[in-house]
Amino acid sequence: VMRLTKPTLFTNIPVTCEERDLPGNLFNQLMKDDPSTVKGAETLMLGEMLTLPQNFGNIFLGETFSSYISVHNDSSQVVKDILVKADLQTSSQRLNLSASSAAVAELKPDCCIDDVIHHEVKEIGTHILVCAVSYTTQTGEKMYFRKFFKFQVLKPLDVKTKFYNAETDEVFLEAQIQNITTSPMFMEKVSLEPSMMYNVAELNTVDTAGESESTFGARTYLQPMDTRQYLYCLKPKQEFAEKAGVIKGVTVIGKLDIVWKTNLGERGRLQTSQLQRMAPGYGDVRLSLETIPDTVNLEEPFDITCKITNCSERTMDLVLEMCNTNSIHWCGVSGRQLGKLHPSSSLHLALTLLSSVQGLQSVSGLRLTDTFLKRTYEYDDIAQVCVVSSEVKQS
């Protein structure tokens, strides 16, 4: 059994000295005459020749394990009904990797049966390749033997995720990916496959002269032990965003799909399990701002639009009260009835207010009272607006 891997570039250890030393130019001339060195750059360790693998090497999760299996008849007799079987034993399952399950009719002396197996490694830990051979001798005796080849599958990447919940039901996902192997990786693709409830936008590119360019540059190599952050924005689809029940409890975000290449193009792929985040709790009633201006004039009315959502499982009869603060003054009638609001339903509310103080002011002072349970919900520091003098804004 021999593992099939890509060759590697031959590395040459340069040996040189200054011309005034005893060897003179001898070492430099030997390096120039060495066919394994790069012409004009003999002192570099990297050569132009390829060398075959000298050992089993490391195999990482997500890569494809390839092996060459050869059964050779060392005897002087013809054997019949040869059956070669290759199984891969992991900590959780046993997989049959044989290309064919049919027996070979006969095998003459000094002849062999060859087979190449491939398997995409999906588990870390100890793997055992079990090769079993059964055959029949000329005397009709049935023979059987097995050989075991043990190897370890290592973890290539360390993936950490962080979630940030926005007020507008958007979810920002930061994925930190670290290369924990001993060789550089070319990150071919890192994408997020969202769940059925979300649409995703990748925030890992910038527009330069009308073209989309990666924030990591043209060469997306990840050196050993280096970490890279990928950012994604998920928005609920319209049919789910309108239902308040969707934003409660644990929600499934999606899964990361990572594809990379190492050495001479050996490809690896990892797909995480479904990522879940704990959605923020909004209580029985959620109040969010739909529209609000960034900058307003001092002592001039401005409009905002609020969205009130019933996140409970009962119908509410709501009353709106508006309380003035030292800087924010509400325009309109306080204590008005909003009517009944059924579970998972929403209503939009247009409100007018003005500020008597310049600077960054907080919109506060809204109160919602459920007349059924006599329960009041207070909403302060809903948003901030920049209040400027009308003369400053005109100039």
C-alpha positions as CSV (number, residue, x, y, z in Angstrom):
1,V,0.0,0.0,0.0
2,M,1.3,3.5,-0.9
3,R,-0.3,6.8,-0.4
4,L,-0.7,8.9,-3.5
5,T,0.3,12.5,-2.9
6,K,1.5,15.4,-5.0
7,P,5.3,15.8,-5.4
8,T,7.1,18.7,-3.7
9,L,9.7,21.2,-4.9
10,F,13.3,20.1,-4.2
11,T,15.0,22.3,-1.6
12,N,18.8,22.7,-1.8
13,I,20.9,24.0,1.1
14,P,23.3,26.6,-0.3
15,V,26.9,26.5,0.7
16,T,28.9,29.6,-0.2
17,C,31.8,31.8,1.0
18,E,33.5,35.0,0.2
19,E,36.0,35.1,-2.6
20,R,38.9,36.0,-0.3
21,D,38.3,32.8,1.7
22,L,40.4,29.7,1.1
23,P,37.9,27.9,-1.2
24,G,37.7,31.1,-3.3
25,N,34.9,30.8,-5.9
26,L,34.7,27.0,-5.7
27,F,31.5,26.7,-3.8
28,N,29.7,29.3,-5.9
29,Q,30.8,27.5,-9.1
30,L,29.5,24.1,-7.7
31,M,26.1,25.7,-7.0
32,K,26.0,27.1,-10.5
33,D,26.8,23.7,-12.0
34,D,24.2,21.9,-9.8
35,P,21.2,21.1,-12.0
36,S,18.8,21.4,-9.0
37,T,19.5,25.1,-8.4
38,V,17.7,28.1,-10.0
39,K,19.9,29.8,-12.6
40,G,20.8,33.3,-11.4
41,A,19.4,32.6,-7.9
42,E,21.6,29.7,-6.7
43,T,21.6,30.9,-3.1
44,L,17.8,30.4,-2.8
45,M,16.8,27.1,-1.1
46,L,13.9,26.6,-3.5
47,G,14.8,24.6,-6.6
48,E,13.1,23.9,-10.0
49,M,12.9,20.2,-9.7
50,L,10.2,18.0,-8.2
51,T,10.8,15.2,-5.7
52,L,8.6,12.3,-4.9
53,P,7.2,12.0,-1.4
54,Q,9.6,10.3,1.0
55,N,7.0,9.6,3.8
56,F,3.3,9.3,4.4
57,G,3.0,13.0,5.3
58,N,0.1,14.7,7.0
59,I,-3.5,14.4,6.0
60,F,-6.0,17.0,7.1
61,L,-9.8,17.0,7.5
62,G,-11.5,17.9,4.2
63,E,-8.8,16.6,2.0
64,T,-9.0,13.6,-0.3
65,F,-7.1,10.5,0.8
66,S,-5.7,8.6,-2.2
67,S,-3.9,5.3,-2.0
68,Y,-2.4,2.7,-4.4
69,I,-3.0,-0.9,-3.4
70,S,-1.0,-3.7,-5.1
71,V,-1.4,-7.5,-4.5
72,H,1.7,-9.4,-5.9
73,N,2.0,-13.1,-6.4
74,D,5.4,-13.9,-5.0
75,S,5.0,-17.7,-5.3
76,S,5.7,-20.0,-8.3
77,Q,2.1,-21.2,-8.5
78,V,-1.1,-19.8,-10.1
79,V,-3.7,-18.8,-7.5
80,K,-7.4,-18.4,-8.3
81,D,-10.5,-16.4,-7.1
82,I,-8.5,-13.5,-5.7
83,L,-10.7,-11.0,-3.9
84,V,-9.1,-7.7,-2.7
85,K,-11.1,-5.6,-0.2
86,A,-10.2,-2.3,1.2
87,D,-12.1,-0.8,4.2
88,L,-11.4,2.4,6.1
89,Q,-12.2,2.2,9.8
90,T,-12.9,5.4,11.7
91,S,-14.0,6.0,15.3
92,S,-17.7,6.0,14.1
93,Q,-18.0,4.0,11.0
94,R,-16.5,1.5,8.6
95,L,-16.4,2.4,4.9
96,N,-15.8,0.1,1.9
97,L,-13.4,1.8,-0.5
98,S,-12.8,-1.0,-3.0
99,A,-13.4,0.0,-6.6
100,S,-14.8,-3.4,-7.5
101,S,-16.2,-6.3,-5.5
102,A,-15.7,-8.9,-8.2
103,A,-13.1,-11.6,-7.8
104,V,-10.2,-12.0,-10.2
105,A,-10.2,-15.5,-11.8
106,E,-6.5,-16.2,-11.5
107,L,-3.2,-14.5,-10.8
108,K,0.0,-15.9,-12.3
109,P,3.4,-15.8,-10.6
110,D,5.1,-12.4,-10.6
111,C,1.9,-10.7,-11.6
112,C,-0.1,-8.3,-9.5
113,I,-3.6,-6.8,-9.1
114,D,-3.6,-3.0,-8.8
115,D,-6.3,-0.7,-7.4
116,V,-6.5,3.0,-6.6
117,I,-8.9,4.2,-3.9
118,H,-10.1,7.7,-3.1
119,H,-11.9,9.0,0.0
120,E,-12.8,12.5,1.2
121,V,-11.8,12.6,4.8
122,K,-14.7,13.8,7.0
123,E,-13.6,12.9,10.5
124,I,-10.6,13.8,12.6
125,G,-8.7,11.3,14.7
126,T,-7.3,7.8,14.1
127,H,-8.1,6.1,10.7
128,I,-7.2,2.5,9.9
129,L,-7.0,1.2,6.3
130,V,-7.8,-2.5,6.4
131,C,-6.7,-4.4,3.3
132,A,-8.0,-8.0,3.1
133,V,-7.0,-10.6,0.5
134,S,-8.6,-14.0,0.0
135,Y,-7.6,-16.5,-2.7
136,T,-7.6,-20.3,-3.6
137,T,-4.5,-22.3,-4.1
138,Q,-4.0,-25.0,-6.8
139,T,-4.9,-27.6,-4.2
140,G,-8.3,-26.0,-3.6
141,E,-7.3,-24.6,-0.2
142,K,-8.8,-21.2,0.6
143,M,-6.4,-18.7,2.1
144,Y,-7.0,-15.3,3.7
145,F,-4.9,-12.5,5.2
146,R,-5.2,-8.9,6.3
147,K,-3.0,-5.9,6.7
148,F,-3.6,-2.7,8.7
149,F,-2.3,0.7,7.9
150,K,-2.9,3.3,10.6
151,F,-2.8,7.1,10.2
152,Q,-4.0,10.2,11.9
153,V,-6.3,12.9,10.4
154,L,-5.5,16.4,11.7
155,K,-7.6,19.5,11.9
156,P,-6.4,22.1,9.3
157,L,-8.4,25.2,10.3
158,D,-9.7,26.7,13.5
159,V,-13.0,28.4,12.9
160,K,-14.6,30.8,15.4
161,T,-17.9,32.8,14.9
162,K,-19.3,35.9,16.5
163,F,-22.8,37.3,16.0
164,Y,-24.0,40.9,16.2
165,N,-27.7,41.6,16.3
166,A,-28.9,44.9,14.8
167,E,-32.1,46.7,15.7
168,T,-33.4,46.3,12.1
169,D,-33.4,42.4,12.5
170,E,-30.2,42.2,10.6
171,V,-27.5,39.8,11.8
172,F,-23.8,40.4,11.3
173,L,-21.7,37.3,11.3
174,E,-17.9,37.5,11.8
175,A,-16.0,34.3,11.0
176,Q,-12.4,34.0,12.2
177,I,-10.5,31.4,10.3
178,Q,-7.0,30.4,11.4
179,N,-4.5,28.2,9.5
180,I,-3.2,25.7,12.1
181,T,-1.2,23.7,9.6
182,T,2.6,24.1,8.9
183,S,2.2,25.2,5.3
184,P,0.6,28.2,3.5
185,M,-3.0,27.9,2.2
186,F,-4.6,29.5,-0.8
187,M,-8.1,30.4,0.3
188,E,-10.1,29.7,-2.8
189,K,-13.6,30.3,-1.4
190,V,-15.1,31.2,2.0
191,S,-18.9,31.6,1.6
192,L,-21.9,31.5,3.9
193,E,-24.9,29.4,2.8
194,P,-27.8,31.0,4.6
195,S,-30.8,29.2,6.0
196,M,-34.2,29.5,4.3
197,M,-35.2,32.4,6.4
198,Y,-32.3,34.7,5.4
199,N,-30.6,36.5,2.5
200,V,-26.9,37.0,2.8
201,A,-24.6,39.8,1.6
202,E,-20.8,39.3,1.8
203,L,-18.9,42.2,3.1
204,N,-15.4,41.0,2.1
205,T,-14.9,43.1,-1.1
206,V,-14.5,46.7,-2.0
207,D,-15.3,48.5,-5.2
208,T,-12.2,49.9,-6.9
209,A,-12.6,51.7,-10.2
210,G,-15.9,49.8,-10.8
211,E,-14.4,46.4,-10.1
212,S,-15.0,44.3,-7.0
213,E,-11.7,43.6,-5.2
214,S,-11.1,41.4,-2.2
215,T,-10.3,43.2,1.1
216,F,-7.4,40.7,1.5
217,G,-5.7,41.7,-1.7
218,A,-5.1,39.9,-4.9
219,R,-3.1,37.0,-3.3
220,T,-5.3,35.4,-0.7
221,Y,-2.7,33.3,0.9
222,L,-3.1,32.4,4.6
223,Q,0.3,31.7,6.3
224,P,0.7,29.2,9.1
225,M,-1.0,30.4,12.4
226,D,-2.4,33.5,10.6
227,T,-6.0,34.4,11.2
228,R,-8.4,36.1,8.8
229,Q,-11.8,37.7,9.6
230,Y,-14.7,37.3,7.1
231,L,-17.9,39.4,7.6
232,Y,-21.4,38.7,6.4
233,C,-24.8,40.5,6.8
234,L,-28.0,38.4,6.9
235,K,-31.4,40.0,6.4
236,P,-34.7,38.1,7.1
237,K,-36.7,37.5,3.9
238,Q,-39.8,39.6,3.6
239,E,-42.2,36.8,4.4
240,F,-40.4,36.0,7.6
241,A,-39.6,39.5,8.7
242,E,-43.3,40.3,8.9
243,K,-43.8,37.6,11.5
244,A,-42.7,38.5,15.0
245,G,-42.4,34.8,16.0
246,V,-39.5,34.3,13.7
247,I,-37.2,36.7,15.6
248,K,-37.8,34.9,19.0
249,G,-35.7,32.1,20.4
250,V,-32.8,30.3,18.7
251,T,-32.7,30.8,15.0
252,V,-30.6,28.9,12.4
253,I,-28.3,31.2,10.4
254,G,-26.7,28.9,7.9
255,K,-23.3,27.2,7.4
256,L,-19.9,28.2,6.2
257,D,-18.4,26.6,3.1
258,I,-14.5,26.8,3.0
259,V,-12.4,25.7,0.1
260,W,-8.6,25.9,0.0
261,K,-5.5,24.6,-1.8
262,T,-2.1,23.6,-0.5
263,N,1.3,22.8,-1.9
264,L,0.9,22.0,-5.6
265,G,-2.9,22.4,-5.8
266,E,-4.1,19.8,-3.4
267,R,-7.7,20.8,-2.7
268,G,-9.5,20.7,0.6
269,R,-13.0,21.6,1.6
270,L,-14.8,22.0,5.0
271,Q,-18.4,22.7,5.7
272,T,-19.4,23.7,9.2
273,S,-22.5,22.4,10.9
274,Q,-25.6,24.7,11.0
275,L,-24.6,27.9,12.9
276,Q,-27.2,29.1,15.5
277,R,-27.5,32.3,17.4
278,M,-29.7,33.3,20.3
279,A,-31.9,36.0,19.1
280,P,-32.3,39.0,21.5
281,G,-35.4,39.0,23.6
282,Y,-37.8,41.8,23.0
283,G,-40.4,41.1,25.7
284,D,-44.1,41.2,24.9
285,V,-44.0,44.4,22.8
286,R,-41.2,45.5,20.5
287,L,-40.7,49.1,19.4
288,S,-38.3,49.8,16.6
289,L,-37.7,52.9,14.4
290,E,-38.3,52.6,10.7
291,T,-37.4,56.2,9.7
292,I,-35.6,59.1,11.5
293,P,-33.6,62.0,10.1
294,D,-29.9,62.2,10.9
295,T,-29.8,65.9,11.4
296,V,-32.7,68.3,12.4
297,N,-33.0,72.0,13.0
298,L,-33.2,73.5,16.5
299,E,-36.9,74.1,17.7
300,E,-38.3,72.9,14.3
301,P,-40.6,69.8,14.2
302,F,-39.4,66.6,12.6
303,D,-41.1,63.3,11.9
304,I,-40.2,59.8,12.8
305,T,-41.9,56.4,12.0
306,C,-42.1,53.7,14.7
307,K,-43.1,50.1,14.3
308,I,-44.8,48.4,17.2
309,T,-44.9,44.6,17.1
310,N,-46.8,42.2,19.4
311,C,-44.3,39.5,20.4
312,S,-46.6,37.9,22.9
313,E,-49.2,35.1,22.4
314,R,-52.2,37.3,23.4
315,T,-54.1,40.2,21.9
316,M,-53.2,43.6,23.3
317,D,-55.2,46.8,23.6
318,L,-52.5,49.5,23.6
319,V,-52.5,53.1,24.7
320,L,-49.7,55.5,23.7
321,E,-48.3,58.1,26.1
322,M,-45.6,60.6,25.2
323,C,-43.5,62.1,27.9
324,N,-41.3,65.2,27.3
325,T,-37.7,65.3,28.4
326,N,-35.4,68.2,29.1
327,S,-34.4,68.4,25.4
328,I,-37.1,66.4,23.4
329,H,-40.7,67.6,23.2
330,W,-43.5,65.5,21.6
331,C,-46.1,67.1,19.3
332,G,-49.5,65.6,19.4
333,V,-52.1,64.1,21.8
334,S,-50.7,61.8,24.5
335,G,-52.8,59.0,25.9
336,R,-54.5,58.1,22.6
337,Q,-55.8,54.6,21.9
338,L,-53.9,52.5,19.3
339,G,-56.5,49.8,19.2
340,K,-56.2,46.0,19.4
341,L,-52.9,44.4,18.2
342,H,-53.1,40.7,17.6
343,P,-50.2,38.2,18.3
344,S,-47.3,38.5,15.7
345,S,-48.9,41.5,14.1
346,S,-47.4,45.0,13.7
347,L,-48.6,48.6,13.2
348,H,-46.7,51.7,12.0
349,L,-47.0,54.9,13.8
350,A,-46.0,58.4,12.5
351,L,-44.9,60.8,15.3
352,T,-43.7,64.4,15.4
353,L,-41.3,66.0,17.9
354,L,-38.9,68.8,18.3
355,S,-35.7,69.5,20.2
356,S,-35.0,72.6,22.3
357,V,-31.3,71.8,22.9
358,Q,-28.5,71.6,20.4
359,G,-26.1,68.6,20.0
360,L,-26.6,64.9,19.9
361,Q,-30.0,64.3,21.6
362,S,-31.6,61.0,22.6
363,V,-35.2,60.3,21.6
364,S,-36.9,59.1,24.8
365,G,-40.2,59.2,26.6
366,L,-42.6,56.8,24.8
367,R,-44.9,54.6,27.0
368,L,-47.2,51.8,25.8
369,T,-49.9,50.6,28.2
370,D,-51.8,47.3,27.8
371,T,-55.3,48.0,29.1
372,F,-56.0,44.3,29.5
373,L,-53.3,43.6,32.0
374,K,-52.7,47.2,33.1
375,R,-49.0,46.8,32.2
376,T,-46.9,49.7,31.0
377,Y,-43.8,49.3,28.7
378,E,-41.3,52.1,28.8
379,Y,-39.0,53.0,25.8
380,D,-36.2,55.4,26.4
381,D,-33.0,56.1,24.4
382,I,-34.7,54.8,21.3
383,A,-32.4,56.6,18.9
384,Q,-30.2,59.7,18.6
385,V,-30.5,62.8,16.4
386,C,-28.0,65.6,15.8
387,V,-29.7,69.0,16.5
388,V,-28.1,72.0,14.9
389,S,-29.0,75.7,14.7
390,S,-30.9,76.6,11.5
391,E,-28.2,79.2,10.6
392,V,-25.4,76.5,10.9
393,K,-27.3,74.2,8.7
394,Q,-28.0,76.9,6.0
395,S,-24.4,77.9,5.9
